[in-house]
Amino acid sequence: MTNFHGSGKAPFFEGWYFKLQNAAQTVALIPGISADEDGNQAAFVQVITDTGSCCFYFPVSRCVFPQKHRFCKIGDNIFSSKGIHLELMNNKVQIRGTIRFGDFTLPAYPAMGPFSIFPFMQCNHEVISLRHSLSGTVEINGRLLEFQGGVGYIEKDWGNSFPKEYLWVHSNSFLNAAASIMVSVADIPFFGFHFYGCIGVVYINGREYRMATYTGVKILRCGSHGVTLKQGKYLLRIDVFTQNAHLLYSPKQGKMSGTIRESPSCRARFRFYEGDRLLLDEVSTQTGFEFVLDKENA
């Protein structure tokens, strides 16, 4: 029997985001499962690269989602804390490979902070590893991608629907710092009203800085070209310059019927200040970025 994170009552979705990067290429894998309001379940693995995206579907009977473990098996594809193994094929795309993970860099505490205690949130978010080393290869339609010495990132979402409006940006590809920066700003329905909530995790050379709604962050700017956050003496500014967005499917009331567009490898500038002191100023050419507006009210 399939077990979901949390209550598991339909409608529901649960999905992981595995980011693989080497010096020049990005591959993101999104394994997951969804259940619509009638309880109809579907399992999938979405793949997004620098050049495109695709989705593979599987019968739930061929999948394992252990309730007490973080990861999953979908068909012959394994997603674990040690690494991943891929056997994905349709009439257009063939993906095979094995990637091994180094030790995870764990966040100091759950990304949602005190909001993680509420079981009814529309969409829950968890950062599993801020960064970890990679080894191994992935072959896509005969093209071999080598990830020895690469860097990875893992997060997870679950609930019933993605927010109607949100920004998400992440990079752990920096030349002069062992860093990982993730920011999510979203429209959050909560006890009958809505507010814009923020989660920001800034990890630089072994130290984590948390900038979030529950720690008093102020959203100074949020749009299609980036975000600026201010919290006490800390200021984070992310400017997104180039975007190469590809189609992904997103959950609406448990059904993967929505569509979004993600840029897996944007060029973006990250600046992080502690008062007048500049702790990070780098341009990353492998920044993941999504910006979604409510089309009905835009």
N, C-alpha and C positions, 0 to 999 in steps of 0.2 A: 504494500500500500504506500502511496506517495504521501510524504509528510512535508508540510510547508513550515516556514519560519513564522512564528506567531500563531494566531488562531487557525489559519488555514481555511477559513470559511469563505466560500465563493460570494462575490467576485474577488479574485486574488491574483497577484503575480509575485514572482520572486526571480531575481536575475542578478548575475555577477558581471563585473567588468574587469577583464584581464588585459592590461596594456603591456605590449612587448615592444622594446625599442633597441635598435643598434645605433651606430653613429649616423646613419642616413635614412633609416626606414622605420615605419611604425605599423604595427598590426594590433588591432584591438579585437577581442573575442567576447561575446556576450551570450553565455549559456543561460537558459532560464526555463520557467514553466509558468503557465497562466491558466486560470479557470474563469469562465464567464459567469453571468448571473444564473444560468441554468446548470452550472457545474460541469460544463464541457471543458476538458483539459487539453492543452497542447504544449509540447515541449519543442524547444528550438535552440539553435546556435546561430547568432548573427556574427558576421565577420566584416570588419571595415579596415581598409588599407589606405595608403596615400592616393591610390588611383580609383577606388570604388568600394562597393559594399555588396553583400549577398546574405541570404538567410536560408538555413537548412532546417527542415521540420522533421520531427520524430514522433512515433507513437509513444505515449506515456508508458506503455507496458515495457518498453526497452530502456527505461530510465530509472535511475536510483537517486533519490533526494533524501539522504538520511537526516532525521530530525535533529540529532545531537551533533552533527558535523557541519562545518562551514561550507563544504563543497559538494560536487555532484558528478554523476556519470550519465551521459546522454548518448544513447546508442553505444558505439565503440569509442566515444570521446570521453576522456577522463580529465577532470579538473580538480586538483588537490592542492594541499599546502606544500607538497614537494615539487609539483610541476604539472604539466599538461601533456596529454597525448591526443593527437588529432587524426581522425579518419573521416573527412567530410567530402561528399561527392554528389553532384547532380549532373544534368546534361550540359552544363556550361563551365563548371568550376570543380577542380579537384585539389583538395588541400590535405597534406599529410605532414606529420612532424612530431617531434618530441622536444619539449623545453623543460629544463630543470631549473628550479628556483634556489637561490641562496637564502640565508636567514632573513626573515621579514624585519623591516623597521616598523614597529607598532606605534600607533598614536598613543598619547599619554592616557586618554580615556575616550569613551564613545563619542563619535562626531556629533551626535544629536544632543549630547549633554542631558539635562533633566527632561527634555522632550522624549527621550527614549523610554520613559516609564509609561507613556500613554499608548495603549494597544490599538487605538482607533485612528491613528494618523493616516491620512490619505496616502502618503508616500514616506517611507522610512529610508534613512541613508546611513551606511556604515563604511568606514575606511578600514580595510583589512591589513594592507601593507602600504606604507608611504613610499617605500622603494626597496628593492632587493636585486641582487645580481641574477643574471640569466646565463644559461649555456644551452647549446643545442641548435637545431635547425628546423625551419618550416619550408615546405615546398608548395608553391602555388602555381598550378598549371605548368609544371616543369621548371619554374624559376625558383632557385634555392636561395633562401634568406638565412644568413648566418647570424646567430644572436650571442655567440661567445663574447663575454665581456659587456653584454648589453645590460639594460636596466629595466625593471618591471614595476608595476603598480597594480593594486587590486582594490576595488570597492564593490559595494553591494547595495541593491535597492529592493524593497518589498512593500506591499500594500495593495491598493486596488486600482489606482490611476497615477500617472505622472501629473505634476502641477500644470495648470492651464497656462501659466507663464513662468519661465525660469531662465536663469543663466547658469552655465557650468563651464569652468575652465580648469585645466590641470596641465602642469609640466613637471617633469623630473629630469629634464635634459638641459643641463647647464654646463658651460665650459669650466668655470672657475669655482664651483661650489658643489658639494654633495647636498643637493636640495630637492625638495618636493613641495609644490604649492598647489593646493586645491581650494577653489572657491565655488560655492553654490548659493545663489540667491533665488528664492522661489515664492510664489503666491501660496500661502498656507491657509486652508480652511481650518478653523479651530473654534469649537463650541459656538457655531452659528455666525461667526464673523471671519473676516479674512485679514491677514497681515503679511507683509513681506519679511520672510525669515532669511537668515544668512548663516552659513557655516563656512568658516575659513580656517584651513590648517596650513601653517607655514613652518616648514622644517628646513633648517639651514645648519649644516655642519654639526649635527648632533643635538641641536636644540630645537624644541618645538614652541611655536607661538600660536595661540588659539584666538581667532577673531570671529565672534559669533553673536547671534542675538542674545543668547543667555549669558554672555560675558560683556555686553554693553556696546557692541560694535555699532557704528553709524555708517549707512550706505550713502556715500557722497555722489556716486555715479554708477549707473548700471545700464548697459545698452549693447547694441550690436558691435561695438568696437572696444568693449572692455568694461572694467569695473574699478572703482576706487573705494577703499574701506579705511575708516579712521576709528581707532580705539585707544583712548588715553594718549600715550606718547608714541603709539605705533601707527604708521600709515603704510598701506599697501596699494600700489597703483599698477594695474595691468592694462596695457594697450595692445590690442590685437590689430595687426596690420594686414595680413593676407589670410584668405579663407578659401578652402577647397572642400566644400560641404558635400557629403554623400548621404543617401537616404537610409534611415533606420526606422524600424517599427517600434511603437511605444504602446503601453497599456492604457486602455480606457475601460473602466469598470471590469477589469480582469481580462478583457479581450485585447489581443494585439492588433487593434484596428486603427490606431493613431499612427501618424508619420511625423518624424522630426528629421532634421538634417544636422549631421555632425561633421566638423572639420577635424580630422585626427592629427594633422601636422601643420598648424598655423605658424606663422612668424609673429611673435609677440614679445613685448618688452616688459620685464618685471622689475619693479623698484620697491624696496622695502626699507622703511626708515624707523629708527628709534630716536625720536626727537630730531635733532639736526644731524644725527649720525646715519649715514647711508650703509645699511648692512648688506644689501644686494642690489645690483644694477646690471642685468644681463638680458640679452635678446636670445630667446629660445626659438629655434626653427621647427620644433616638434611639440607644439602646444595643442592639446585637445580643447575644442571649443564648441559649445552649443548655446544658442540664444533663441528662445521660443516665446512668441507673443500670442495672446488670445486673439485669434483671427476675427472672432465675432465682434470684439470690442476695440480692435486696433484702429 
